[in-house]
Amino acid sequence: MKRYLSLYKTFLAQYLKILMEYRIDFLIGLIGFGIIQLSGIAFLYLIFAEIPNLNGWSFEQIVFIYGFAQIPRGLDHLITDNLWILSKSIIVKGQFDRYLLRPINPLFHLVSEVIQFDAFGELLVGIALVIWSMIKLKITVSFLQILLFILTIISGAVIYTSIKLLFASLSFWIKNSHEILWMNYSLSDFSKYPLSIYSKPIRTIITYIIPFGFTAFIPASYFLNKGNLYTCVFGTFAAAILSFIIAYTIWLNGIKAYESSGS
C-alpha cells in the first residue's frame, strides 16, 4: 500500500507539472463544468416556478439529490477519467502493452496517469447545493450521519468507476467501446432526480442493471428521511462492492484476451 501511495504521489506531481503549462485550459475547464451544473439547477428552478412539487418532492429536496449526485460523479471524474481513453484509443493503438510491461497493477497505472482537476467544478457545485438545501430543509447533522454520508459518497464513486471500467473493458474484445460506454454512462443523469417520476422499466434498469440509482437518489433519500438505513446506505455499499467485483473480473478477463494491435 505504501508503495502505491508513493507511486500515486509521483504520478500526481508529474501531472501537476503538465497542468501548470496549461493553466488557462484548467481554469476554463473548471468554470465550464461549474456552469454546466448550475444550468441544471436553473432548469429545475424554472420547472418549480410553475409547479409546487414534483411527485411529492419539493424544490429544496430535489436540489439536495441533484447536488448529492455531483459529488460521487465528480470524484470518479477526478480520479479515473483515463478509462475514457482506454475505451477509445489506447487499445486500438496498441498502447496498452506498456501497462503490462511495468511491475505495477495495470489498472492502478492507467487511472493514475491522469488527474482531471476540472472535476472540482462538479465537486464544488455539488457540495454547495447540498449545504444550501440542508439549510433550507433544516436538516440536523450528527457525527454518525457525517460518517454515513461519506460512506455513501465513496460507494457512489465506486459505482461510477465500476460501470465505467466494465464498459471500457469491452474494448479488449471490440477494440473501441467508447460509444457503448458513453451511452450507458449517460444513464447517470436519471439519478439526479427522484426515481419515482420514471416508468417502472427505467427504474429497474438504473436500480438493478446499471445501478446509478445508488449513486444519488437512493442514498440521498435516507438523509431526507424518505428511506431506511438498510436499503439506502447499506444497500448502496453492497451495490458498490458487487459492481466493482463484476467490473474488475471483466477487466482481468479482458487483459487475458488482449492482443496488441497497431494503428
N, C-alpha and C positions, 0 to 999 in steps of 0.2 A: 504493500500500500504506500509506504514512504517513497519507494522508487517511482511509482506512478504519479504521486503528488509532485515530486521534484521534476519529473518529465513534463507534467502539465504546466508548471510554472515556467519552464524553459520555452515550451510552445507559446505560452501566453506572452512572454517577453518578446519573442520574435515577431509575433503578430502585431503587438503594440508598436514595434518599430516601423512595420509596414504601414500601419494605420496613421502614424504621425506624419507620414509623407503625403497623406490624402485627407487632411483634416476637414476640408470643406465638404468632401463627399460624405464623411462621417456625420457632420452636422446636418447636412441635407437629409440623409437617411433617417437620422434621429427625429428631426422635425416632421418629416414626411409621415413616418409611422404614427407619430402623435396626432397629426391632423386626421389621418385615416380613422383612428379610433374615435376621436371627438366627433367626426362626421356621423358615425353610427349613433352616438348619443343625441346629436341634433335631429336625426331621423326619428328616434324614439320620442323626443320632446314634441315634435310636430304631430305624431300619432296621438299622444296623450293630451294634446291641446284640443282634440276633437272627441275623445272618449275618456271616461273617468278611470277605467281599469281594463286590463286585457285578461279576459277569462279568470277574473278574480285576483289578478296581480296588479299592484299599484306601480306607478312610475318609479318610485324610490326602490321598490323591491326588484324590479327588472334592471335598474341601474346597478344594483348590487350584484346580480347574476352576471350582467354584462362585464362589469369591472372584474369580478372573480375570474371570468373566463380568460381575460387578457393575461393574468399573472402566470399560470402554468404554460400557456402558449408562448408567452414572452421568454420564460426560462428555457423552453425547448428551442426556440428560435436563437437564443443567445448561445447555447452550448452545442447543439447538434445540427446546425444548419448545413454542414458539409454533406449530409446524407442526400440532399437535393442534387448535389453534383455527382454523387455516386450513381444515382438513378438516371442521370442524363448523359454523362460523358466519360467518367473515369474508367468504367469497364469497356465501353465502346472503343476507347483509345488505347486500351491495354495498359493503363497506368496503375492498375490495382496490384501489379506484380511487386512494386516497391513496398507495399504494406505487408506483403507476405515474407519479404526477404529480411526485414528488420526484426530484432529479438524483443518485440513488444506486441501486446494484443492488437490485432489489426483494426478492430472497431475503435479501441481507445485512440489509436494513432489517427484514424480517419477523422473522428469528431474533434480531436484536439488541435488539428491544423488550422481551423477557422473558428474565430470567436466573433459572433455578429453583434457588435456593440450597439448598432441601431435598434436592437431589440429593447433597449432601455426606454425607447419611446412607448412601447406596449406596456412595459412594466410600470413606468411612472404613471401613465394614464390609468391603468388598472388599479393600482394602489390608491390613487387619488379618488377614483369613483367609489371604491369600497369604503374608504373612510368617510366620504361625503354622505353616502347612502346610510351608513351606520349611524351617523349623527342625526340625520333626518328621521330615521326609524327608531331612534333612541334604543339601540341595541347595546345591552350591557356586555362587557367583555371580562371574562375570568382568565386566570392563568391556564386552566385546562382547555378553554376554548381557543386560546392562542396556540397551544400545542396541537390541538386537533386541526386548526386552520392550516398550520404549517404542514402537518401530515397530509392533508387533502391536496394542498397546493403541489407538494412534491410528487404525490401519487398521480395527480393530473398531468404533470410534466412528463412523468414516466410513460403514461398512456399515450401522450402525443408522440414521444420519441419512439415508442414501440410500434405504433401504427406507421410512422414514417419509415422506420427500419424494416418492417415487414414488406412494405410495397417497394422500397428501394432495393431490397434484396432480390426481388424478382428479376432485376436486371442481370443477375448471374446467369439466368436462363434465356431471357429475351433481349438482353443487351441494353435496351433503353426502356425503362419502366416509368419515365418521368410523367407521362400523361396519366397513367393509371394512378400514380402517387398523388398527383395534383387533384384528380377527380375525387378520390377518396378523402384526401386531407381537407378539401373544401366543405365536406360534410360537417366539419367542426363549427361552422357558422350557425348551425342549428342549435348548438349547445348554449349559445349566448342568450337564449330566450326560454321561457317555460316550455317543457316538453308537452304539457297538456294542451297546447294550442295546435299541435300537429296531429295528423291522422295516425292510426294505430300502426300501419306498416312503417312509417318514418320513425315512430317512437321505438319500435322493435329493432330497427337497423342500428340506430345510434345509441341504443342501450345494450344490446346483446351481441351484435355482429361487429360493428365498428364502434366501440364504446365511448364515443365522445361525450355522451351524456354524463359520464362520470368525471369529466374534466371541469364541469361548471355547474350545470343546473342541479344535479343530484346532491353533490356535497354542499352547494350553496343553500339548498332547501333546509338543511339542518340548522344553519346559522340564522335562518329566517323563521325558525320554529314551525316549519312546514314539512318536516321529515324526521325520522328517528335515527338514533346514533348508529345502529347496526347496518341499516341499509345505506345511509348516506355517507358515513365515514368509513366504517369497516368494509362496506361493500366497495367503496372507491379504492381502498387499499388493496383488497383482494383482486379487483379488476386490473390494477396496475401490475401486480405480481404475475397474474395469469397472462396478461398482454405481453409482458416482457419475455416470459418463458417461451411463448409461442413465436414471437418475433426473433428472438435470439437463436432458437432452434432452426428456423428457416434460414437465418444468416449463416449459421455453421454449415448447414447442408448446401447452401449456395456457394460457399468457399470451396467445398469439396467438388462441386460441379464446375467451378470456374475454369475457363480456358482462355489463356491470353489471346487478345486479338489486336490487330493494328488498325490504324485509321485509314 
